[in-house]
Amino acid sequence: MKETVVLYPSPGIGHLVSMVELGKRLLLLLNDTSFSITILISHAPYNTGATNPYIRRVSSTHPSISFHHLPPVSIPPLHSLSSPHQEALAFRFLRFNNTHLRQALLSISQSSPIRALIFDFFCAVSLEAIPDLHFPTYFFFTSGVSVLAFFLHLPTVHRLTSASFKDLKDTPLHFPGLPPIPASEMPLPMLDRSDEAYDGFLYIAQSMTKVNGIIVNSFEELEPQAKEAISAGACVPDGPTPPIYCIGPLIASDGQGEGEGEGRRNGGGADECLWWLDSQPSQSVVFLSFGSMGLFSEAQLIEIAVGLEKSGVRFLWVVRSPPSSDKSRRFIAPPDPDLESLLPRGFMERTRERGKVVKSWAPQVAILKHESVGGFVSHCGWNSVLESVCGGVPMVAWPLYAEQRMNKVFMVEEMKVALPMDEDDNGFVSSAEVERRVRELMELEQGKVVRERTLAMQDAALAAFRDGGSSYATLTHLAQLWN
């Protein structure tokens, strides 16, 4: 009877891609034809990126990975949601999904003994559905070790203060193993402790010690201080710390990366990007892309365009339509942009010799591995950070949502693989700042220093998965625990 490891990602293409790559890595490592991966797919009532094309491609190329689609669930209407953050909606949805999750696990176990259940950390509420199902359970943490250290210590911080992070403003907060982080840089949904989304994240943090271990998509050499602090028990001073397994970097192996599927409707856009890069000099192009959920206002898009034009730097820029002003559509993917109406008049013509603008999507992993790309302006999503490190491409950190503001602090101050993009008090970035940072990254000494550090981390990332490397050894040990 074929055994299986069940993976349960939270809705969202970035989380799904990481889970699939974990499944591929396990299959490659175990090399066991009596073993399979089952991935549970839930159908959320909000924009998660276009997952269906990706699922079809994985199904056709990896027969030992199967996808089990959970039935749709009904949740309260969006207008009843008190929080403006999609994370609050996700937490509600995942709780309503628990009945279907339990039924799926019981059904799967009748034909395939379950070696382990690995679920996305967003799915912490799933523990409530399986108290009597006796197989090993693990969190899969799709961000880095540094963010994990923050979450493990969050219940302690919550207990010791009654203030919201937003009220602490720029007060530096101290977490074991991390550089000081201004309170204003906490994830946006967590700034107000009365917000429903804050409650959801606190619940996750409190649940993290209740599993057999936490699997992290990172490697020890990238975040050694955070890893040491967690392993020493400093982040959970009043309780046990579960084992931490750094098994990354897991990045999309098919060259797609964050935003997969979103731009497939653009036909030959992927080939067009790579053909254009083929004609550019080595390390001369700065790539700008902001993930499957990264949206800018029209005014901000204009500032980016002006800054790029003034910089004189070659660029490849992925542009998405601005977010809708209709609140009822806040969790719905926007249509492809009308570039001529969004960008400054004549911009496309004036920059066509040294720049390329593409709509909605580009093959990010393949681009970051291309010889012509010398820099990346990124939203600091963790998948993008790992993809850039693995490509040896230094970054400008421009965070937009989720934990990205914290990632920026770690990338600039701890990992030293990025320069910061500075914004005003309203979160707006001027064209002068865009011009300055792009030129620093691509032409000046600041960029050279960050590039050398990124190349060193690229070597460490490659070494981590070689036989005897840190991630290879960790994943091997983890798999042995399930035999």
N, C-alpha and C positions, 0 to 999 in steps of 0.2 A: 504494500500500500504506500503510495507516494506521500511523503511528508511535505509540509509547506510552512513558510514564514509569511505571516499576514502583515501587510503594511497598510496603514490608515492615514493618508495625508489629509490635511485640512484643505478646503477648496482654494484654488489658486494655482496658476501654472508654475510659478516659481517653486512652490512647495512640492508639487507633483513631480517636477523634473528631478529635484533632489532625491525624492523617494525612489523614483525609478532607477537613478544612478546607484543608489544604495543596493537595490535589488540586483542590478547587473553585477555589482562588485561581489556580492555574496555568492552569486551563481558561479562567477569566475573563480573565486577562492575555493569554494567547496568542491567544484568540479564533480558533482554527484548527480547522476541521472535519476536518482530516486527522490530528488528534492526539487521543489518549485517555489515560486514567489506568487502570492496572491495580493493584488492591490485593490482595496475597497475605494470606489469612486462615489462620492456624494454629489448631489446636484443642488447647488446653492442658488438662491433667488437674487443674485447680484453678480456684477462683473468679476469673473475669475480668470480672464484671458481665454483664448480659444483652445480648449484642451482636446477636443475631439480629433483634430488632425494628428496631434501628437500621439494620442492613445492608439489610433489606427496604425501609425508607423511603428510604434514599439511592438504592438501585437504581431505585426507581420514579420518583424526581424528577430524577435526574441520569444520563441514558442514556450519557454519555461516561465515566462511572466504572463499571468492572466489577470484580467480586470473584472472585478465583480461590482456591478452597478447597483447601488442601493436605491430603493424606491424614493420618489419625491416625497417631501414632507410639507405640510402646511404650517406656516408660522404666522403670528400676528402681522397685520399690514404695516408697511414701512412707516406710515405717518404716525403710528403708535410708538415708534422708537424715540426715546427721550434723548439719546446720545446722537451726535452728528457723525460718529465714527463708524466705519464699516466693521471694525473689530467687534463692536457691541452686537451688531447684527449676526456676525459669524458665531459668537458665543451662544446666542439664542438658537440659531439654526442647529449647531452641533448638539446641543442638549435635546432638541426635538428629534434629532437623528438617532438617539441612543437605542430606541426600540428596534429600529431596522439594523443597527450595528449588532446587537445581541443576536437577533435572528440569523443574520448572515454568518456570524462566528459559529453558532450551533450547527447550521447547515453545512458549512465547510468542514467542520471537525468530524462529521459523520463519514465523509469519504476521504479526508486527508488529515491525519493527525497534525495538530498545530505545534510546531517547535517553539514559536515565540510570536508575540504580537508587538509590533513596533508602531507607535502612533505619534503623529505630529504633536508638538507640545501645545498647540492651540486646542488639541482634542483632549485635554486633561479631564474634561467632564465625562469622557468615555469610561473612566474607572468606575463610575457609578453603575454602569451597565453590566459589569463583569465581576462582581465581588466573589462569585462562587465558581468561576471558570479558572481552573488551576493550570495555567501555563505562564511562562515568564513574560513579563510586560516591561517595555522600555519606552522612554520618551526619545523621539528623534528631534534634536534641536537644530533647526535649519539655519540659525545664525551662528555667530562665533562664540568662542569660549569666554570672551570678555563680557558679552551680553548675558551669557549664562551665569557668570559670577554676579552680575547685577541682580538677576531674577532670584537666584538662590538667597541673596542677602536682603531682598525686598521685604519679606515679612518682619525682619528685625527692624529695618528702617521705619516701616509702617507702625510698629509697636512703640517705637521710641519718640515719635513725633505725631502731632495732630494736624500739622499744616499740610496743605496741598503743595505740590512742587511748584505750581504757578505762583504761589504766594512767596516762595523763597527766592524767586527771580534768579539772579546770577550767583547766589550763594553756592560755593563749591561743595559738592557732596563727595564723601569718601567711602569707597567700597573696597574690600580686600582685593589686592592684586591689580587694581585699576588706577589710572591717573585721576586726579580730581576732575569731576564732571559738574559743570554749572547746572543747577536745578532746572533752568530753562531749556537744557538740552535733553531732558528726559523725553521719552516717546510722547507725542502729542496726545494720544488717548489717555495718558496717565497723568497729565498735568493737574487734573482736578479729581481729587479723591472721592468726590460725590458722583462722578460720572459712572454710568453702568459699565463702560469699557474698563475703567480702573478696577472695578470689582472683579471683572473677568480675569484680568492679568494677575491680580493678587491671589485669586483662586488657583491659577496655574502654578504660581510660585509656591503656594502652600502644599500643592499636590506633588511637587517634584521629588520629595523624599519618600514617596509611597510606592516606588517602582523598583525593579531589579537593577536598573541602571539608566544612564542618560548617554545617548549616542550623539556626538557633536560633529557637524560638518566643518571641521577645521583640522589643523595639524599642529603638533606641539611646538614646533620651531617658530610658528608665526605668532603665537600668543603664550609664551612660556610663563610669564608672571601670573596671569589669570589662572592658567592650569595648575600651577603650584599652589596658589591660594585655595582653590577649590579642593584639591587633593589633600591639603593639610587640614581641612575642616574649618577654615577661617570664615567661610561665607555662611555657614549654618552653625553658629556658635552654641545653639541650644538643642541640637539634635543630630542624628546621624546624617552624613552626606553619602548619597548613593554613589556607586562606582561611575567614573566618567570615562567614556571611550571616544577618543579623538580619532576619527577614521577618514578624515578628509585629506585633500580637497576632492569633493565630488562635484564635477561640473558636467554639463551636457556633452556627451561623447559624439553626438552627431553634428556638432557645429552650430546649433541653433541658439541655445542660451535663453536668457530672460526675454519674455515677450513672445516665446515660441507660438507659432500659429496665428498670431495677430495679423501678420502681414502676408500670410500665404495667399490671401486673395489678390495680392499685388502682382501675381504672376511671376515673371522673371526677375523680380526685384533683387533676390539674393545674388543671382549670377551677375546682375548689372553692377551691384556694389563691388563685388570682387574683381570684375573686369576693370572697373574704374580704378581700384586700388593698384591693380597690376601696372598701370601706366604712371604711377606716382613714385617719386624717389624714396629711398629707404628711410624709414622712421621720420617721414616729413608730415604725416597727416595726423591731426587730432580728431578723435572720434567722440561725438556727443550723443549719448543715448541715456534714457532715464527710466527704463523698466516698463513693464506692462501696465503699470498704474500711474506713471509719472506724467502729470499734466501741468501746463503753464497757462497763465492768462495771455490774452492777445498782446497786452502791453509788455509782458515779460519776454514773449517770443521776439518782439521787435527789438528789445534791448540786446538779446542774444545775437540777433542778426547783425545789428550795428557793431557790436563788439567784435564779432568774427571778421566782419569786413575791414574794420580798422586795424585788426591785428596783423593782417597780411599773411596769416598762417593758412596752410592747406587744411581743409576740414571735410569730414563726412558727418552729417547731422541728421538724426532721426527726429522728425517733427510729428507730433500728435495734435489733434484738435483740442482747443481749450475746453475746460470742464463746462457742462451745461449750467446755466443759471436757474434752471428748473429743478427744485429740490427733490421732486419726485423721481428725477432721473440721475440722482447723484451717485448711484451704485451701478449705472449702466454704461457700458463701453461707448465712447463717442465715435462718430463716423470718421472716415478718413478726412484729413484736412484739405482745404482749398488753399494751396500754397500761395497762389498769386494774390489772394485777398488778405491773407494773414501776414505775410512778410512785406517789408518795405518795398515800395515800387521800384522796380529795376534791380533789386538785389540779386535775383537769380541770374540775370544777364551779366551784371558787373562782376560776379564771382565765379562764373562758370568755368574759367580756366584753372581755378585752384580749389573749387569747392563743389560738393554734391549734397543735395538735400533729398531725402527719401521720406515717403509717407508711412508713418505708423510703426514700421518694423524693419529690422535688418538682421542678418545672421550674425549675431554678436560674437559668439565664440570663434567663428571662422575669421571675423574681422580682427579680433584682438590677437589672433595668431599670425596675421598677415605682416610681412616684412615692412610694408609701407607705413604701418601705424606706429606712431611714436608717443602717443598720449591719449588719455581717456578722461573726458569730463563725465562723471558718474553720479548717480543719485545715492550711492553707497548702499544699495541693496546687497545683501551678503553674497548671493550668487554672482553678481557682477564683480564684487571685490575679488572673489576667488578666481573668476574667469580672467580678470586682468592680471592678477599675480601669476597665474599659470602661463599667461602669454608674455610675461615680463614687461608689461606696459604700465608706466607710472600714471597716477591719477590726479585730477582735481576733484575734491570732494564737495559735492553740492547736494546735501540731503533734502528730501522732500516729505517723507512720511514714515510711519512705523518706527523702528529702532534706529533709523538711518542717522539721526543727529548724534546719537551716541557712537555709532560706527565711525562717524567723521572724526570724533575726538580720538578714538583708538587708532585710526588709519594715519592721522597726522602726527600725534604725539607719541604713540607707543610703537606701532608697526613701522612708521615713517615711510609709507609707500604713497603718500598723497600730499598735495598742497591744499590749503583750505580756500574755498570760495566764500568771500565775506558778503554778508547781506545787511540791509538796513534794519531798523527796528520793526518794520512791517514785513520782513521776510523777502524784500525785493532786492534783486541784484542788478546793478547798473551796467550799462554797456562798457563803461570804463573799467569796471572790475572784471568783466568777462575778457576784455582785451588784455588787461594786465596779467591775469592768471594764465591765460592760454599762452602768451608770449613767454612768461616765466617757465612754464612747463616744457615748452618746445625749444626754446632758444637760449635761456640764461642758466646761470650756475645753480640756482635753486632746483631747477628741473633735472640737472645732471646728477645732483646728490640723490634725489628721490629715485631716479632711474637706476642708479647703481644699487641702491637698497632693494628695489623691486626685483632686479635681476638675481640678487642673492637669494631672495625669498622664492623666486622661480626655481632655482636649483634645489632649495630645501623641499619644495613641494614635490618635485620629481623624485627626489630621494626618499620621501616619506612612503611612497608606494612601491619602491623596489623591495625585493626579497630582503628581509632584515630591517627595513625602514620602520619608522615609528608607527605609522598608520597601518602598514601591512601587518606588523606584529600584533597591534591592538585588535584589528578585525579578526585575525586568525584566532587569537585567544577568546574573543567573544563567541565566535562560531563554535569553538570547542565546548563551550559551556552548554550548548544545546544538544549535544550528542548523548 
